[in-house]
Amino acid sequence: MMSVRAINGCFIIRTATTGCAPPVSLFRHRIQRLRSSHLREFSKSGLGFPLLRKNTGGGDAPSCSACIHSLVESVSQELESVSRRKRSRISVRASVKVKLTSYGEVVEDKLVNQELEAGLLLEFKKDPERVLLAVTHRPDGKKNWMVFDQNGVSSSIKPQQITYIVPGLYNFNHTELTDFLQRAQDNLDIQLLEFAWMELLEKNKPVTPEELAEIIYGRSDPLESYCAHFLLSKDEIYFSVLESKGSRSIYSPRRTEQVEELLRRQRVKEAEEREFQEFIQLLKSAKNAPTHTKPPKSSWLANDKVRENIDSLKAYAIDAWASIGQRKLAGVILKSMGLQKTAVSALNLLIDIGYFPVHVNLDLLKLNLPTDHSDAIVEAAEILLSESSDLDAARRIDLTHLKVYAIDVDEADELDDALSATRLQDGRIKIWIHVADPARYVTPGSKVDREARRRGTSVFLPTATYPMFPEKLAMEGMSLRQGETCNAVSVSVVLRSDGSIAEYSVENSIIRPTYMLTYESAAELLHMNLQEEVELRLLSEAAFLRSQWRHEQGAVDTTTLETRIKVVNPEDPEPLINLYVENQADPAMRLVFEMMILCGEVIATFGSQHNIPLPYRGQPQSNIDVSAFAHLPEGPVRSASIVKVMRAAEMNFRCPVRHGGLGIPGYVQFTSPIRRYMDLTAHYQIKAFLRGGDNFPFSAGELEGIAASVNMQNRVVRKLCNSGLRYWVIEFLRRQQKGKKYTALILRFVKDRIASLLLVEVGFQATAWVSEGKQVGDEVEVRVEEAHPRDDLILLKEVL
């Protein structure tokens, strides 16, 4: 009985008959090696093969054994003819030597490398990712050889770069490389390896490229030998390198279970590749889509694999990849998109697909600062808001009869402080600084407190605010609210006529804020001098007395211009930019500034009197001779020069330290406990004392440790806020009319005629070259030549 089946273009003939027919196994392997293309080639040469077919005549059909015998005889004759022709050609085998086995048997050594000479065709490793075909030209030194590669490039290669020498080719012309490559490409069929693997596995037989060529092509001519080498060298499934020496290798068929596992992995890899290509197409589609039709950001996060790819691009854009694998993935994506492997390319791609807005804050991403509060923190905050009790209720004094002014910027979401004033019968002014009481809800060490400590401070950016506490707790519980009864810690102060402190007290209180004023509206009310707002005028008078007294104590005036920006719809490509320039010398701002300093001095004095560990802030007296700066214009120019020679601030947690810059004996930041964690620690300590004991939540050492971590976080936030403000000022200037002139003050000279300037209209510092004769304090006119916020670049030119 006989069966005939085709595998990968090869015929395999199996028989179970015995007797009259010669054993088919003698010819079976030769028949397997004859592919249909070879049969067609032989047919063209007049060589015919009797094919099995139906008997269409009326005679008796030949027996099965006869058919097989006839076929085998014919094939045998043709193979003998092919063999004779092959023997007449130049030998294609590599140099053959013999070696002795451990048993003394003489066998062929298949790992002998052919000696290099001019005109050989070889394959060499150009770099870790590429191999090229080349023809040897001439020696280059003792070991190296000059070659012409398939790209027409001449180069010197080392022997260890050679991966294969094509056997049987001598004096090969390098101009024929392209044709050789094309014919090799036409001859490659990875499926042939599977057929060869099955046969060799059955025999457990290793194989060289030339031997494999005999099996799958029926001959080991140079072209076929190279094709077999190429298939083996690229194969990761069926064969593994058994032994290697120089450019010669012997391969062994893998075990069946290994092949099955590798095939499974290959299928997985192919599925992943298809998925990856779908992602690349998705990127290209989103990149080319109009802005209003780009996919929403959420769509890129719905699928785990897509999100992983996007995360890799994000990490690449900010140079913060979590692993080498993540970095490589981003590089592959960029390469597939035809982009350079740079952070800028990754950023622009994420912007182009609509994942990032045009004005994405990269620093915020790089610093990885917490923004939104977790669900667990929000839930804990809501429980505090609804269930917590006021431990100080019985000790609060009722100050709801006072007129209370809360003065802040117009976009303030949470209000920490407010002011009241009255004139006593003896003519002295009594002031109250009311500070919001977040410690009414939050206790040291609680979940919400730990999160606030981790954040250290609220983050105020031109595009968003990220509060230290969850918004609902901060707004509905802690913040001072107009017309509502609010819990507070009130610091009252009676001033002497010279502005020094005559009396003070610190108490838990209840207040009802009367006015919520912006600095602009407060300044307007002061200017109007309304009789109805006598309390506001008293606050202004007190602020003036305090300022005079502090300067008599050595305080240094460092008022300057301050820029504030609010961006509306920051996700838009061209959002609205509202820019405000605030002069710290403005009466309303000076009023609030003086009252905050007064509160800090009282808390430091109170803490010192009762031995309370607090975050005392000081600044060593700099012995600054202010008169040395009298020649400079008062304001930003003089302030900038003085600040440069002032000594750095310092902290103490056991007792007050004189603050030379403010001209006061001690200072504690106390007025922003909703926004600054160190202010909150001062509240914890003060309120513990007011409850009647010295069992403070924190020792001086613990406060020092907390301050170290919080101040480190604050420095990061300050850097973020400064860079964010600078970005939007440059973007604001970029949008202005080309050639617009700006007034600038020369603050100092950086080098030669390059000066540090303050642009008065925008409160922004930049450098520019100024003409000869200009001095510090002079005004110059400049225009913006270039402005690129993403590159933090602004070029100014003096208008002469």
Helices and strands as residue ranges (DSSP letters): E 2-7, E 10-15, H 25-33, H 36-44, H 64-88, E 97-100, E 106-109, E 121-127, E 130-140, E 144-149, E 154-157, G 159-161, E 162-165, G 174-176, H 177-187, H 191-203, H 209-217, H 222-234, E 239-245, E 248-253, H 256-288, G 291-293, G 297-300, H 304-317, H 324-336, H 343-352, H 362-367, H 375-387, G 393-395, E 397-398, E 405-408, E 417-423, E 429-436, G 438-440, H 447-455, E 459-460, E 465-466, H 471-472, I 473-478, E 486-495, E 501-511, E 515-518, H 519-528, G 531-533, H 534-552, E 561-568, E 576-583, H 587-609, E 616-618, G 626-629, H 636-645, E 650-652, E 667-668, H 677-690, H 700-735, E 741-751, E 754-759, E 764-769, E 779-788, G 789-791, E 793-798
